[in-house]
Amino acid sequence: DSKYGTIGNYLACYDMKVKGHFESIEKAHRGHGVRKGILPKESFIYRRQSDSFICPEGEELKRRNF
């Protein structure tokens, strides 16, 4: 079912520290791009000095617990 591979479900599983059994978010949304609110990783800029990423809007991404 394609609805299981939504960004909301991925984030909910991540926040609950649950490993979901569905394909990767990149594979699930390949070809959907910005239309579905998921940007390709090439859209983000890595800053080595702060070990952070900058989104296309110019904001620094907040790091979650890894």
PQR file with spaces between the fields and no chain letter, atoms N, CA, C, O and H, PARSE charges and radii, in Angstrom:
ATOM       1  N    ASP     1       0.843   -1.174    0.000 -0.4000 1.5000
ATOM       2  CA   ASP     1       0.000    0.000    0.000 -0.0000 2.0000
ATOM       3  C    ASP     1       0.888    1.237    0.000  0.5500 1.7000
ATOM       4  O    ASP     1       1.722    1.391    0.892 -0.5500 1.4000
ATOM       5  N    SER     2       0.730    2.105   -0.960 -0.4000 1.5000
ATOM       6  CA   SER     2       1.614    3.264   -1.095 -0.0000 2.0000
ATOM       7  C    SER     2       1.442    4.282    0.019  0.5500 1.7000
ATOM       8  O    SER     2       2.345    5.089    0.243 -0.5500 1.4000
ATOM       9  H    SER     2       0.051    1.980   -1.685  0.4000 1.0000
ATOM      10  N    LYS     3       0.334    4.278    0.716 -0.4000 1.5000
ATOM      11  CA   LYS     3       0.099    5.264    1.782 -0.0000 2.0000
ATOM      12  C    LYS     3       0.966    5.017    3.013  0.5500 1.7000
ATOM      13  O    LYS     3       1.141    5.925    3.825 -0.5500 1.4000
ATOM      14  H    LYS     3      -0.399    3.623    0.534  0.4000 1.0000
ATOM      15  N    TYR     4       1.511    3.813    3.171 -0.4000 1.5000
ATOM      16  CA   TYR     4       2.379    3.553    4.318 -0.0000 2.0000
ATOM      17  C    TYR     4       3.718    4.264    4.180  0.5500 1.7000
ATOM      18  O    TYR     4       4.375    4.547    5.181 -0.5500 1.4000
ATOM      19  H    TYR     4       1.369    3.075    2.512  0.4000 1.0000
ATOM      20  N    GLY     5       4.121    4.549    2.970 -0.4000 1.5000
ATOM      21  CA   GLY     5       5.410    5.181    2.735 -0.0000 2.0000
ATOM      22  C    GLY     5       5.358    6.695    2.753  0.5500 1.7000
ATOM      23  O    GLY     5       6.094    7.344    2.009 -0.5500 1.4000
ATOM      24  H    GLY     5       3.588    4.319    2.156  0.4000 1.0000
ATOM      25  N    THR     6       4.507    7.270    3.584 -0.4000 1.5000
ATOM      26  CA   THR     6       4.405    8.726    3.661 -0.0000 2.0000
ATOM      27  C    THR     6       5.448    9.276    4.627  0.5500 1.7000
ATOM      28  O    THR     6       5.932    8.563    5.506 -0.5500 1.4000
ATOM      29  H    THR     6       3.909    6.742    4.188  0.4000 1.0000
ATOM      30  N    ILE     7       5.783   10.539    4.456 -0.4000 1.5000
ATOM      31  CA   ILE     7       6.762   11.177    5.336 -0.0000 2.0000
ATOM      32  C    ILE     7       6.278   11.151    6.785  0.5500 1.7000
ATOM      33  O    ILE     7       7.080   10.981    7.703 -0.5500 1.4000
ATOM      34  H    ILE     7       5.389   11.118    3.742  0.4000 1.0000
ATOM      35  N    GLY     8       4.978   11.319    6.992 -0.4000 1.5000
ATOM      36  CA   GLY     8       4.428   11.274    8.350 -0.0000 2.0000
ATOM      37  C    GLY     8       4.665    9.935    9.023  0.5500 1.7000
ATOM      38  O    GLY     8       5.012    9.881   10.202 -0.5500 1.4000
ATOM      39  H    GLY     8       4.326   11.457    6.246  0.4000 1.0000
ATOM      40  N    ASN     9       4.478    8.852    8.278 -0.4000 1.5000
ATOM      41  CA   ASN     9       4.707    7.521    8.839 -0.0000 2.0000
ATOM      42  C    ASN     9       6.181    7.271    9.112  0.5500 1.7000
ATOM      43  O    ASN     9       6.525    6.666   10.127 -0.5500 1.4000
ATOM      44  H    ASN     9       4.196    8.895    7.320  0.4000 1.0000
ATOM      45  N    TYR    10       7.055    7.725    8.226 -0.4000 1.5000
ATOM      46  CA   TYR    10       8.492    7.568    8.455 -0.0000 2.0000
ATOM      47  C    TYR    10       8.908    8.308    9.726  0.5500 1.7000
ATOM      48  O    TYR    10       9.638    7.766   10.556 -0.5500 1.4000
ATOM      49  H    TYR    10       6.775    8.216    7.401  0.4000 1.0000
ATOM      50  N    LEU    11       8.440    9.544    9.870 -0.4000 1.5000
ATOM      51  CA   LEU    11       8.817   10.338   11.045 -0.0000 2.0000
ATOM      52  C    LEU    11       8.227    9.768   12.322  0.5500 1.7000
ATOM      53  O    LEU    11       8.882    9.781   13.364 -0.5500 1.4000
ATOM      54  H    LEU    11       7.847    9.984    9.195  0.4000 1.0000
ATOM      55  N    ALA    12       6.998    9.266   12.259 -0.4000 1.5000
ATOM      56  CA   ALA    12       6.374    8.665   13.441 -0.0000 2.0000
ATOM      57  C    ALA    12       7.177    7.446   13.892  0.5500 1.7000
ATOM      58  O    ALA    12       7.436    7.282   15.084 -0.5500 1.4000
ATOM      59  H    ALA    12       6.466    9.255   11.413  0.4000 1.0000
ATOM      60  N    CYS    13       7.567    6.604   12.962 -0.4000 1.5000
ATOM      61  CA   CYS    13       8.381    5.430   13.307 -0.0000 2.0000
ATOM      62  C    CYS    13       9.721    5.862   13.885  0.5500 1.7000
ATOM      63  O    CYS    13      10.189    5.297   14.874 -0.5500 1.4000
ATOM      64  H    CYS    13       7.357    6.737   11.993  0.4000 1.0000
ATOM      65  N    TYR    14      10.332    6.859   13.270 -0.4000 1.5000
ATOM      66  CA   TYR    14      11.624    7.350   13.749 -0.0000 2.0000
ATOM      67  C    TYR    14      11.499    7.884   15.177  0.5500 1.7000
ATOM      68  O    TYR    14      12.313    7.555   16.040 -0.5500 1.4000
ATOM      69  H    TYR    14       9.952    7.318   12.467  0.4000 1.0000
ATOM      70  N    ASP    15      10.484    8.701   15.421 -0.4000 1.5000
ATOM      71  CA   ASP    15      10.300    9.296   16.747 -0.0000 2.0000
ATOM      72  C    ASP    15      10.028    8.248   17.819  0.5500 1.7000
ATOM      73  O    ASP    15      10.424    8.422   18.972 -0.5500 1.4000
ATOM      74  H    ASP    15       9.823    8.968   14.720  0.4000 1.0000
ATOM      75  N    MET    16       9.352    7.156   17.445 -0.4000 1.5000
ATOM      76  CA   MET    16       9.037    6.088   18.399 -0.0000 2.0000
ATOM      77  C    MET    16      10.131    5.021   18.446  0.5500 1.7000
ATOM      78  O    MET    16      10.009    4.012   19.140 -0.5500 1.4000
ATOM      79  H    MET    16       9.030    7.015   16.509  0.4000 1.0000
ATOM      80  N    LYS    17      11.216    5.274   17.679 -0.4000 1.5000
ATOM      81  CA   LYS    17      12.339    4.330   17.600 -0.0000 2.0000
ATOM      82  C    LYS    17      11.870    2.950   17.149  0.5500 1.7000
ATOM      83  O    LYS    17      12.294    1.923   17.679 -0.5500 1.4000
ATOM      84  H    LYS    17      11.316    6.094   17.115  0.4000 1.0000
ATOM      85  N    VAL    18      10.980    2.958   16.150 -0.4000 1.5000
ATOM      86  CA   VAL    18      10.440    1.728   15.568 -0.0000 2.0000
ATOM      87  C    VAL    18      11.005    1.587   14.163  0.5500 1.7000
ATOM      88  O    VAL    18      11.032    2.550   13.398 -0.5500 1.4000
ATOM      89  H    VAL    18      10.636    3.792   15.720  0.4000 1.0000
ATOM      90  N    LYS    19      11.453    0.385   13.828 -0.4000 1.5000
ATOM      91  CA   LYS    19      11.953    0.143   12.471 -0.0000 2.0000
ATOM      92  C    LYS    19      10.782   -0.330   11.617  0.5500 1.7000
ATOM      93  O    LYS    19      10.273   -1.436   11.803 -0.5500 1.4000
ATOM      94  H    LYS    19      11.431   -0.398   14.450  0.4000 1.0000
ATOM      95  N    GLY    20      10.362    0.507   10.686 -0.4000 1.5000
ATOM      96  CA   GLY    20       9.259    0.158    9.794 -0.0000 2.0000
ATOM      97  C    GLY    20       9.723   -0.805    8.715  0.5500 1.7000
ATOM      98  O    GLY    20      10.890   -0.793    8.321 -0.5500 1.4000
ATOM      99  H    GLY    20      10.775    1.405   10.534  0.4000 1.0000
ATOM     100  N    HIS    21       8.826   -1.621    8.250 -0.4000 1.5000
ATOM     101  CA   HIS    21       9.150   -2.581    7.189 -0.0000 2.0000
ATOM     102  C    HIS    21       8.518   -2.127    5.888  0.5500 1.7000
ATOM     103  O    HIS    21       7.602   -2.762    5.366 -0.5500 1.4000
ATOM     104  H    HIS    21       7.878   -1.631    8.570  0.4000 1.0000
ATOM     105  N    PHE    22       9.028   -1.011    5.371 -0.4000 1.5000
ATOM     106  CA   PHE    22       8.611   -0.522    4.066 -0.0000 2.0000
ATOM     107  C    PHE    22       9.849    0.025    3.373  0.5500 1.7000
ATOM     108  O    PHE    22      10.876    0.256    4.012 -0.5500 1.4000
ATOM     109  H    PHE    22       9.773   -0.496    5.795  0.4000 1.0000
ATOM     110  N    GLU    23       9.747    0.232    2.060 -0.4000 1.5000
ATOM     111  CA   GLU    23      10.921    0.657    1.306 -0.0000 2.0000
ATOM     112  C    GLU    23      11.416    2.018    1.769  0.5500 1.7000
ATOM     113  O    GLU    23      10.695    2.762    2.434 -0.5500 1.4000
ATOM     114  H    GLU    23       8.913    0.045    1.541  0.4000 1.0000
ATOM     115  N    SER    24      12.656    2.334    1.410 -0.4000 1.5000
ATOM     116  CA   SER    24      13.262    3.588    1.846 -0.0000 2.0000
ATOM     117  C    SER    24      12.441    4.779    1.362  0.5500 1.7000
ATOM     118  O    SER    24      11.736    4.699    0.357 -0.5500 1.4000
ATOM     119  H    SER    24      13.242    1.730    0.870  0.4000 1.0000
ATOM     120  N    ILE    25      12.547    5.873    2.090 -0.4000 1.5000
ATOM     121  CA   ILE    25      11.778    7.069    1.726 -0.0000 2.0000
ATOM     122  C    ILE    25      12.205    7.589    0.359  0.5500 1.7000
ATOM     123  O    ILE    25      11.374    8.080   -0.404 -0.5500 1.4000
ATOM     124  H    ILE    25      13.120    5.938    2.907  0.4000 1.0000
ATOM     125  N    GLU    26      13.498    7.486    0.042 -0.4000 1.5000
ATOM     126  CA   GLU    26      13.959    7.939   -1.277 -0.0000 2.0000
ATOM     127  C    GLU    26      13.337    7.100   -2.383  0.5500 1.7000
ATOM     128  O    GLU    26      12.889    7.635   -3.397 -0.5500 1.4000
ATOM     129  H    GLU    26      14.174    7.087    0.662  0.4000 1.0000
ATOM     130  N    LYS    27      13.312    5.792   -2.189 -0.4000 1.5000
ATOM     131  CA   LYS    27      12.751    4.908   -3.210 -0.0000 2.0000
ATOM     132  C    LYS    27      11.234    5.084   -3.310  0.5500 1.7000
ATOM     133  O    LYS    27      10.682    5.090   -4.411 -0.5500 1.4000
ATOM     134  H    LYS    27      13.677    5.358   -1.365  0.4000 1.0000
ATOM     135  N    ALA    28      10.568    5.225   -2.183 -0.4000 1.5000
ATOM     136  CA   ALA    28       9.109    5.368   -2.180 -0.0000 2.0000
ATOM     137  C    ALA    28       8.664    6.642   -2.879  0.5500 1.7000
ATOM     138  O    ALA    28       7.597    6.674   -3.492 -0.5500 1.4000
ATOM     139  H    ALA    28      11.016    5.220   -1.289  0.4000 1.0000
ATOM     140  N    HIS    29       9.472    7.690   -2.793 -0.4000 1.5000
ATOM     141  CA   HIS    29       9.073    8.981   -3.346 -0.0000 2.0000
ATOM     142  C    HIS    29       9.886    9.390   -4.566  0.5500 1.7000
ATOM     143  O    HIS    29       9.853   10.550   -4.975 -0.5500 1.4000
ATOM     144  H    HIS    29      10.339    7.663   -2.295  0.4000 1.0000
ATOM     145  N    ARG    30      10.608    8.451   -5.142 -0.4000 1.5000
ATOM     146  CA   ARG    30      11.392    8.743   -6.345 -0.0000 2.0000
ATOM     147  C    ARG    30      10.456    9.262   -7.430  0.5500 1.7000
ATOM     148  O    ARG    30       9.431    8.646   -7.722 -0.5500 1.4000
ATOM     149  H    ARG    30      10.635    7.508   -4.809  0.4000 1.0000
ATOM     150  N    GLY    31      10.808   10.383   -8.018 -0.4000 1.5000
ATOM     151  CA   GLY    31       9.982   10.955   -9.076 -0.0000 2.0000
ATOM     152  C    GLY    31       8.900   11.889   -8.572  0.5500 1.7000
ATOM     153  O    GLY    31       8.304   12.621   -9.363 -0.5500 1.4000
ATOM     154  H    GLY    31      11.641   10.884   -7.782  0.4000 1.0000
ATOM     155  N    HIS    32       8.629   11.882   -7.267 -0.4000 1.5000
ATOM     156  CA   HIS    32       7.601   12.767   -6.721 -0.0000 2.0000
ATOM     157  C    HIS    32       8.198   14.126   -6.360  0.5500 1.7000
ATOM     158  O    HIS    32       7.549   15.159   -6.528 -0.5500 1.4000
ATOM     159  H    HIS    32       9.113   11.287   -6.624  0.4000 1.0000
ATOM     160  N    GLY    33       9.427   14.120   -5.867 -0.4000 1.5000
ATOM     161  CA   GLY    33      10.166   15.337   -5.560 -0.0000 2.0000
ATOM     162  C    GLY    33       9.408   16.351   -4.744  0.5500 1.7000
ATOM     163  O    GLY    33       8.724   16.008   -3.780 -0.5500 1.4000
ATOM     164  H    GLY    33       9.954   13.281   -5.731  0.4000 1.0000
ATOM     165  N    VAL    34       9.532   17.592   -5.132 -0.4000 1.5000
ATOM     166  CA   VAL    34       8.946   18.710   -4.401 -0.0000 2.0000
ATOM     167  C    VAL    34       7.424   18.596   -4.334  0.5500 1.7000
ATOM     168  O    VAL    34       6.803   19.061   -3.378 -0.5500 1.4000
ATOM     169  H    VAL    34      10.087   17.871   -5.916  0.4000 1.0000
ATOM     170  N    ARG    35       6.840   17.988   -5.333 -0.4000 1.5000
ATOM     171  CA   ARG    35       5.389   17.829   -5.355 -0.0000 2.0000
ATOM     172  C    ARG    35       4.860   17.215   -4.068  0.5500 1.7000
ATOM     173  O    ARG    35       3.792   17.596   -3.588 -0.5500 1.4000
ATOM     174  H    ARG    35       7.345   17.611   -6.109  0.4000 1.0000
ATOM     175  N    LYS    36       5.602   16.268   -3.510 -0.4000 1.5000
ATOM     176  CA   LYS    36       5.183   15.585   -2.296 -0.0000 2.0000
ATOM     177  C    LYS    36       5.845   16.183   -1.054  0.5500 1.7000
ATOM     178  O    LYS    36       5.694   15.644    0.042 -0.5500 1.4000
ATOM     179  H    LYS    36       6.469   15.958   -3.899  0.4000 1.0000
ATOM     180  N    GLY    37       6.566   17.274   -1.210 -0.4000 1.5000
ATOM     181  CA   GLY    37       7.214   17.910   -0.073 -0.0000 2.0000
ATOM     182  C    GLY    37       8.540   17.279    0.324  0.5500 1.7000
ATOM     183  O    GLY    37       9.072   17.571    1.395 -0.5500 1.4000
ATOM     184  H    GLY    37       6.688   17.711   -2.101  0.4000 1.0000
ATOM     185  N    ILE    38       9.073   16.420   -0.527 -0.4000 1.5000
ATOM     186  CA   ILE    38      10.353   15.780   -0.244 -0.0000 2.0000
ATOM     187  C    ILE    38      11.350   16.259   -1.283  0.5500 1.7000
ATOM     188  O    ILE    38      11.177   16.033   -2.480 -0.5500 1.4000
ATOM     189  H    ILE    38       8.641   16.182   -1.397  0.4000 1.0000
ATOM     190  N    LEU    39      12.385   16.915   -0.814 -0.4000 1.5000
ATOM     191  CA   LEU    39      13.403   17.452   -1.717 -0.0000 2.0000
ATOM     192  C    LEU    39      14.531   16.447   -1.886  0.5500 1.7000
ATOM     193  O    LEU    39      14.841   15.710   -0.951 -0.5500 1.4000
ATOM     194  H    LEU    39      12.526   17.099    0.159  0.4000 1.0000
ATOM     195  N    PRO    40      15.142   16.404   -3.045 -0.5600 1.5000
ATOM     196  CA   PRO    40      16.288   15.507   -3.218  0.2800 2.0000
ATOM     197  C    PRO    40      17.464   15.995   -2.382  0.5500 1.7000
ATOM     198  O    PRO    40      17.591   17.189   -2.109 -0.5500 1.4000
ATOM     199  N    LYS    41      18.319   15.065   -1.979 -0.4000 1.5000
ATOM     200  CA   LYS    41      19.438   15.449   -1.111 -0.0000 2.0000
ATOM     201  C    LYS    41      20.362   16.469   -1.758  0.5500 1.7000
ATOM     202  O    LYS    41      21.065   17.199   -1.059 -0.5500 1.4000
ATOM     203  H    LYS    41      18.216   14.096   -2.200  0.4000 1.0000
ATOM     204  N    GLU    42      20.370   16.528   -3.084 -0.4000 1.5000
ATOM     205  CA   GLU    42      21.206   17.502   -3.792 -0.0000 2.0000
ATOM     206  C    GLU    42      20.743   18.940   -3.548  0.5500 1.7000
ATOM     207  O    GLU    42      21.479   19.882   -3.843 -0.5500 1.4000
ATOM     208  H    GLU    42      19.799   15.935   -3.652  0.4000 1.0000
ATOM     209  N    SER    43      19.536   19.118   -3.015 -0.4000 1.5000
ATOM     210  CA   SER    43      19.000   20.453   -2.740 -0.0000 2.0000
ATOM     211  C    SER    43      19.593   21.072   -1.480  0.5500 1.7000
ATOM     212  O    SER    43      19.403   22.262   -1.230 -0.5500 1.4000
ATOM     213  H    SER    43      18.939   18.353   -2.775  0.4000 1.0000
ATOM     214  N    PHE    44      20.309   20.281   -0.685 -0.4000 1.5000
ATOM     215  CA   PHE    44      20.838   20.740    0.590 -0.0000 2.0000
ATOM     216  C    PHE    44      22.344   20.941    0.499  0.5500 1.7000
ATOM     217  O    PHE    44      23.040   20.220   -0.216 -0.5500 1.4000
ATOM     218  H    PHE    44      20.463   19.314   -0.888  0.4000 1.0000
ATOM     219  N    ILE    45      22.829   21.928    1.231 -0.4000 1.5000
ATOM     220  CA   ILE    45      24.253   22.266    1.231 -0.0000 2.0000
ATOM     221  C    ILE    45      24.851   21.843    2.568  0.5500 1.7000
ATOM     222  O    ILE    45      24.324   22.184    3.627 -0.5500 1.4000
ATOM     223  H    ILE    45      22.263   22.513    1.811  0.4000 1.0000
ATOM     224  N    TYR    46      25.954   21.098    2.513 -0.4000 1.5000
ATOM     225  CA   TYR    46      26.633   20.669    3.731 -0.0000 2.0000
ATOM     226  C    TYR    46      27.676   21.693    4.139  0.5500 1.7000
ATOM     227  O    TYR    46      28.472   22.140    3.313 -0.5500 1.4000
ATOM     228  H    TYR    46      26.382   20.822    1.653  0.4000 1.0000
ATOM     229  N    ARG    47      27.673   22.069    5.424 -0.4000 1.5000
ATOM     230  CA   ARG    47      28.678   22.984    5.981 -0.0000 2.0000
ATOM     231  C    ARG    47      29.599   22.183    6.890  0.5500 1.7000
ATOM     232  O    ARG    47      29.206   21.742    7.970 -0.5500 1.4000
ATOM     233  H    ARG    47      27.026   21.706    6.095  0.4000 1.0000
ATOM     234  N    ARG    48      30.821   22.008    6.433 -0.4000 1.5000
ATOM     235  CA   ARG    48      31.776   21.197    7.185 -0.0000 2.0000
ATOM     236  C    ARG    48      32.097   21.808    8.553  0.5500 1.7000
ATOM     237  O    ARG    48      32.155   21.088    9.550 -0.5500 1.4000
ATOM     238  H    ARG    48      31.140   22.367    5.556  0.4000 1.0000
ATOM     239  N    GLN    49      32.303   23.122    8.610 -0.4000 1.5000
ATOM     240  CA   GLN    49      32.729   23.764    9.864 -0.0000 2.0000
ATOM     241  C    GLN    49      31.715   23.591   10.988  0.5500 1.7000
ATOM     242  O    GLN    49      32.103   23.521   12.154 -0.5500 1.4000
ATOM     243  H    GLN    49      32.256   23.707    7.800  0.4000 1.0000
ATOM     244  N    SER    50      30.427   23.520   10.666 -0.4000 1.5000
ATOM     245  CA   SER    50      29.410   23.336   11.709 -0.0000 2.0000
ATOM     246  C    SER    50      28.780   21.948   11.664  0.5500 1.7000
ATOM     247  O    SER    50      27.895   21.642   12.463 -0.5500 1.4000
ATOM     248  H    SER    50      30.111   23.577    9.719  0.4000 1.0000
ATOM     249  N    ASP    51      29.234   21.097   10.724 -0.4000 1.5000
ATOM     250  CA   ASP    51      28.694   19.747   10.543 -0.0000 2.0000
ATOM     251  C    ASP    51      27.166   19.798   10.466  0.5500 1.7000
ATOM     252  O    ASP    51      26.462   19.087   11.184 -0.5500 1.4000
ATOM     253  H    ASP    51      29.953   21.345   10.074  0.4000 1.0000
ATOM     254  N    SER    52      26.677   20.663    9.572 -0.4000 1.5000
ATOM     255  CA   SER    52      25.231   20.838    9.433 -0.0000 2.0000
ATOM     256  C    SER    52      24.861   21.009    7.967  0.5500 1.7000
ATOM     257  O    SER    52      25.722   21.194    7.107 -0.5500 1.4000
ATOM     258  H    SER    52      27.249   21.241    8.990  0.4000 1.0000
ATOM     259  N    PHE    53      23.569   20.942    7.705 -0.4000 1.5000
ATOM     260  CA   PHE    53      23.059   21.134    6.352 -0.0000 2.0000
ATOM     261  C    PHE    53      22.187   22.375    6.308  0.5500 1.7000
ATOM     262  O    PHE    53      21.540   22.731    7.293 -0.5500 1.4000
ATOM     263  H    PHE    53      22.870   20.791    8.403  0.4000 1.0000
ATOM     264  N    ILE    54      22.177   23.031    5.152 -0.4000 1.5000
ATOM     265  CA   ILE    54      21.350   24.207    4.911 -0.0000 2.0000
ATOM     266  C    ILE    54      20.311   23.822    3.866  0.5500 1.7000
ATOM     267  O    ILE    54      20.645   23.269    2.818 -0.5500 1.4000
ATOM     268  H    ILE    54      22.703   22.742    4.352  0.4000 1.0000
ATOM     269  N    CYS    55      19.051   24.120    4.162 -0.4000 1.5000
ATOM     270  CA   CYS    55      17.975   23.788    3.230 -0.0000 2.0000
ATOM     271  C    CYS    55      17.904   24.840    2.119  0.5500 1.7000
ATOM     272  O    CYS    55      18.544   25.886    2.222 -0.5500 1.4000
ATOM     273  H    CYS    55      18.780   24.569    5.013  0.4000 1.0000
ATOM     274  N    PRO    56      17.137   24.575    1.065 -0.5600 1.5000
ATOM     275  CA   PRO    56      17.026   25.537   -0.037  0.2800 2.0000
ATOM     276  C    PRO    56      16.484   26.905    0.386  0.5500 1.7000
ATOM     277  O    PRO    56      16.688   27.892   -0.321 -0.5500 1.4000
ATOM     278  N    GLU    57      15.799   26.973    1.526 -0.4000 1.5000
ATOM     279  CA   GLU    57      15.290   28.247    2.036 -0.0000 2.0000
ATOM     280  C    GLU    57      16.343   29.010    2.831  0.5500 1.7000
ATOM     281  O    GLU    57      16.088   30.128    3.281 -0.5500 1.4000
ATOM     282  H    GLU    57      15.633   26.170    2.100  0.4000 1.0000
ATOM     283  N    GLY    58      17.541   28.410    3.012 -0.4000 1.5000
ATOM     284  CA   GLY    58      18.622   29.079    3.730 -0.0000 2.0000
ATOM     285  C    GLY    58      18.656   28.809    5.220  0.5500 1.7000
ATOM     286  O    GLY    58      19.467   29.400    5.932 -0.5500 1.4000
ATOM     287  H    GLY    58      17.748   27.502    2.646  0.4000 1.0000
ATOM     288  N    GLU    59      17.795   27.931    5.708 -0.4000 1.5000
ATOM     289  CA   GLU    59      17.741   27.619    7.139 -0.0000 2.0000
ATOM     290  C    GLU    59      18.638   26.424    7.458  0.5500 1.7000
ATOM     291  O    GLU    59      18.757   25.491    6.665 -0.5500 1.4000
ATOM     292  H    GLU    59      17.136   27.451    5.129  0.4000 1.0000
ATOM     293  N    GLU    60      19.267   26.469    8.634 -0.4000 1.5000
ATOM     294  CA   GLU    60      20.076   25.339    9.081 -0.0000 2.0000
ATOM     295  C    GLU    60      19.146   24.252    9.610  0.5500 1.7000
ATOM     296  O    GLU    60      18.224   24.529   10.378 -0.5500 1.4000
ATOM     297  H    GLU    60      19.170   27.227    9.279  0.4000 1.0000
ATOM     298  N    LEU    61      19.395   23.025    9.195 -0.4000 1.5000
ATOM     299  CA   LEU    61      18.551   21.918    9.641 -0.0000 2.0000
ATOM     300  C    LEU    61      18.887   21.558   11.077  0.5500 1.7000
ATOM     301  O    LEU    61      20.056   21.547   11.463 -0.5500 1.4000
ATOM     302  H    LEU    61      20.143   22.800    8.571  0.4000 1.0000
ATOM     303  N    LYS    62      17.878   21.268   11.856 -0.4000 1.5000
ATOM     304  CA   LYS    62      18.058   20.843   13.242 -0.0000 2.0000
ATOM     305  C    LYS    62      18.383   19.359   13.253  0.5500 1.7000
ATOM     306  O    LYS    62      17.703   18.563   12.607 -0.5500 1.4000
ATOM     307  H    LYS    62      16.928   21.278   11.542  0.4000 1.0000
ATOM     308  N    ARG    63      19.405   18.996   13.974 -0.4000 1.5000
ATOM     309  CA   ARG    63      19.823   17.597   14.037 -0.0000 2.0000
ATOM     310  C    ARG    63      18.966   16.840   15.046  0.5500 1.7000
ATOM     311  O    ARG    63      18.726   17.315   16.156 -0.5500 1.4000
ATOM     312  H    ARG    63      19.957   19.643   14.499  0.4000 1.0000
ATOM     313  N    ARG    64      18.511   15.663   14.647 -0.4000 1.5000
ATOM     314  CA   ARG    64      17.775   14.785   15.559 -0.0000 2.0000
ATOM     315  C    ARG    64      18.763   13.807   16.183  0.5500 1.7000
ATOM     316  O    ARG    64      19.901   13.688   15.730 -0.5500 1.4000
ATOM     317  H    ARG    64      18.705   15.277   13.745  0.4000 1.0000
ATOM     318  N    ASN    65      18.323   13.116   17.214 -0.4000 1.5000
ATOM     319  CA   ASN    65      19.182   12.096   17.823 -0.0000 2.0000
ATOM     320  C    ASN    65      19.401   10.963   16.844  0.5500 1.7000
ATOM     321  O    ASN    65      18.448   10.451   16.256 -0.5500 1.4000
ATOM     322  H    ASN    65      17.398   13.213   17.581  0.4000 1.0000
ATOM     323  N    PHE    66      20.641   10.571   16.666 -0.4000 1.5000
ATOM     324  CA   PHE    66      20.965    9.481   15.746 -0.0000 2.0000
ATOM     325  C    PHE    66      21.458    8.314   16.539  0.5500 1.7000
ATOM     326  O    PHE    66      21.791    7.276   15.967 -0.5500 1.4000
ATOM     327  H    PHE    66      21.415   10.987   17.144  0.4000 1.0000
